[in-house]
Amino acid sequence: MMVIEMQKSHYSEESSVRHKEEGLEVKSGSLHMVQCCSGHLVKLPVLVQVYKNCFEHYAVIYRDAKYTSSAVYLSLKNCKVYKSDNDNNEIMLVQNDIDGSSLTLQVSSKKDVNDWISVLQSGTSTKGSLSPTFRRAALMPALQESLEEDSEEDEEVES
């Protein structure tokens, strides 16, 4: 299980405002990813950026504040977001797949927890698909072909 602790950064506020105008980046912040390694908790500084448009909803996690090629892509379209029951500002992201892998984010203040939940939560489960809806007609009963038509087709093929 991984735990990420949020820290405020001047860089994340600037980049968030710049990309919101383009309709892509929703939120970004400097966090600490906490991993359990040999029974000890290890904190790694990461930069998390959440993007959303009408087709995609995902997070990109960089291992440091600089843009490097070692980024992790996390699709949020099929994630469930849960708020921790205990009072420790934790948010759990669980992939809706066979593995059921999870990621836990720890936010520094209670007021930011609901903001991060709303950003990470995909709207597809509650609002439905973004594709247009089409009216469907009732199914018509299947028509049975007569034996007479079948024999006429066989004669045409043989000729």
Secondary structure, 3 states (H helix, E strand, C coil): CCEEEEECCHHHHHHHHHHHCCCCEEEEEEEEEEEEECCEEEEEEEEEEEEECCCCEEEEEECCCCCCCCEEEEECCCEEEEECCCCCCEEEEEECCCCCCEEEEECCCHHHHHHHHHHHCCCHHHHCCCCCCCCCCCCCCCCCCCHHHHHHHHHHHHC
